[in-house]
Amino acid sequence: MATLSLLHNLNFVPLFNPSLSHQNPISSISLKPSILRCSNSTNVPAPSPSPSIRIQRCTRIHAQCALFDYLHYTRRYTLVDADFIAKNSPCFINSLISKVRVNERDDDFGWAIRRYLMHHPINEFEPFLESIGVKQSELKLLLPKDLFFLGGDDSVLVDNFHVLFNYGIPRNRMGKIYKEAREVFGYGSGVLSKKFESYESLGLSKSSLVQLFVCCPLLLVGDEVDSQFVVVLDWLKRIGIETGWFVSCMSPKRTYRWKTIIDSIELFHQGGYSEKQMYDLFKADPKLLLEGLGKKAFLVIGRLIKLGLGVNEICSCFREHPDMLSSPRMENLMLVIAFLYNIRMEQDAIAHVLYNHMHILNRHSIKGYKTVSKELGVGKASLCQMIQDDPLEFFGLALRRRQKKNLNDFKYDPRRYLEKTNFLRKLGYTDNTEEMEIAMKMFGGRGDKLLERFNCLVEAGLEYNTVVEMVKQIPAILIVRKTALQKKIDFLKNTLGYPIECLVGYPKYLFRDLDTIYARFAMYEWLKKRNARIDCELCLSTIVSTSEKQFLKLIVNAHPEGPTAWQIINSLYNKSKN
């Protein structure tokens, strides 16, 4: 079937009409890349470009236009689908460019790729899967066998792709659904719609469901409604946690298991936590709810129970000191327990020390027992006695003085994700859209810090909507620290006398090094006082953004003593920087 389909498509070449490219908004760009002209033979395979060779932007645009034309005019993809695939499959585009040779009779690189596609139909699953978020390293394992043409060989997959997209699921997030729940793309007509309706009947909003399906694709597999998910919803209602807040703490980059969440809730419930206490605990640290206690915590609890401590005693300690449940704290407590076991301390003595002091002992990492024994010059028996006499004083001696930063501290934190999402909503981005996904990548940093820097610009005197437009155009503005923003704005307004509105036309001022700005304006003022031949009303961007070479030529050299003065000014500000 694949062979017949291939022959059919090769005979249907008239549909692939480059003259229609003016109908395509992408193809209307006319650029001529400067590329190497090779021999007239198209049968000689072109070597793949070296990874160090940079493909020109105009060449990539021509390749995208050619792929769009092939998918839309020859393969009859919808304009929207063809445009999305062509623009969001960069690895496939690079591979396509490496296979194409350009003849001297060709006007541009775009025609060379069109000619290549006429005679070499592509495996359409490759650019499609890449465009929905499947990584290049995962592609080979996920490519369907014996299928070549997406629309002709697997129209069911395309239909389900459209159902998901029409429901609101971002196309670039469907790759996770394809990897974790491929069955979804094989459903018959109306199956997915019924599943959506079943989950909506639970009282969940459409935006929450979209986020849930992206984060937990397995919800769409099996029965109409996942029974474990229903149990989680019931627990959330009992505790008083809003479903919308719960879903907003989830990240599409992580995998969640409902059984883990249920086990986590039930563990705290059986440990004596009231619903109010669980509410406060999970609100303070959503990670405990979404990802459970983790293996380290269960190992510690198991060790403590084995030592003779009761579950209620352990949970009571956790209730009084909820910060103990973090992964780094649990790791520190495991080191303490291992230390006590290694020096052969009696179990009853270990249980006594931990019951009374584990909320303090888990705060820091300790050295190994051999190191401590060597440093103090005592044996195991003496170490046991020292600990029993004064545990806190002993472990103060056993602390690691220089601790390396624990990588667990930098892992995903649902609270930070929620703060960033809330900030982007204020800028006008909508939940669960492709624009929101792009914005999450563009705006680097924590949500609370982004909001703090945004407010700094508003408080400086700029209109709220003006700042929104500025940061949307140049998100990197919010990478600058608040203190640096304040200093630069203060210098601009109070020292230079420029109105704050000039930042709208030249926001890049906020990126410039403050000492460089000081030095350049000091030089500019020095020249103005000596009536040098310079424009006395030079704009802000000219003084700040001009390259060093141009600044010397146009401004510094405008006075005979300028170079000497510039050298002195530069050295003064370099000293202050150092």
FENLIN-V54951 format. One record per backbone hydrogen bond with DSSP energy under -1.0 kcal/mol. NH is the residue of the N-H (numbers start at 1). CO is the residue of the C=O. Records with the same first field share a line. If there is no record, write none. Layout:
NH->CO / CO
//
This chain:
5->1
6->2
7->3
8->4
9->5
10->6
11->7
15->12
16->13
17->15
20->17
21->18
23->20
24->21
28->24
29->26
35->33
38->102
53->50
60->56
61->57
62->58
63->59
64->60
65->61
66->62
67->63
68->64
69->65
70->66
71->67
72->68
73->69
74->69
75->70
77->71
82->78
83->79
84->80
85->81
86->82
87->83
88->84
93->89
94->90
95->91
96->92
97->93
98->94
100->97
106->103
112->108
113->109
114->110
115->111
116->112
117->113
118->114
119->115
120->116
124->122 / 148
126->123
128->124
129->125
130->126
131->127
132->128
133->130
134->129
142->138
143->139
153->149
154->150
158->154
159->155
160->156
161->157
162->158
163->159
164->160
165->161
166->162
167->163
169->164
173->170
174->171
175->132
178->174
179->175
180->176
181->177
184->181
185->182
186->183
187->184
191->188
194->190
195->191
196->192
197->193
198->194
199->195
200->196
201->197
202->199
203->200
209->205
210->206
211->207
212->208
213->209
214->210
215->211
216->212
219->216
220->217
221->218
230->226
231->227
232->228
233->229
234->230
235->231
236->232
237->233
238->234
239->235
240->236
241->236
246->242
247->243
248->244
249->245
250->247
254->251
261->257
262->258
263->259
264->260
265->261
266->262
267->263
268->264
269->265
270->266
271->267
272->269
273->268
278->274
279->275
280->276
281->277
282->278
283->279
284->280
285->281
288->285
290->286
291->287
298->294
299->295
300->296
301->297
302->298
303->299
304->300
305->301
306->302
307->303
308->305
309->304
314->310
315->311
316->312
317->313
318->314
319->315
320->316
321->317
324->321
325->322
326->323
330->326
331->327
332->328
333->329
334->330
335->331
336->332
337->333
338->334
339->335
340->336
341->337
342->338
343->339
344->341
345->340
350->346
351->347
352->348
353->349
354->350
355->351
356->352
357->353
358->354
360->357
361->357
362->358
363->360
367->398
372->368
373->369
374->370
375->371
376->372
377->373
378->373
383->379
384->380
385->381
386->382
387->383
388->384
389->385
390->386
394->390
395->391
396->392
397->393
398->394
400->365
409->406
410->407
411->408
417->413
418->414
419->415
420->416
421->417
422->418
423->419
424->420
425->421
426->422
428->425
429->424
437->433
438->434
439->435
440->436
441->437
442->438
443->439
444->442
450->446
451->447
452->448
453->449
454->450
455->451
456->452
457->453
458->454
459->455
460->456
461->458
462->457
467->463
468->464
469->465
470->466
471->467
472->468
473->469
474->470
477->474
478->475
479->476
480->477
485->481
486->482
487->483
488->484
489->485
490->486
491->487
492->488
493->489
494->490
496->491
498->492
502->499
503->500
504->501
506->502
509->506
510->507
511->508
517->513
518->514
519->515
520->516
521->517
522->518
523->519
524->520
525->521
526->522
527->523
528->524
529->525
531->528
532->527
534->532
543->539
544->540
545->541
551->547
552->548
553->549
554->550
555->551
556->551
557->552
558->555
559->556
562->559
565->561
566->562
567->563
568->564
569->565
570->566
571->567
572->568
573->569
574->570
575->571
576->572
577->573
578->574
//
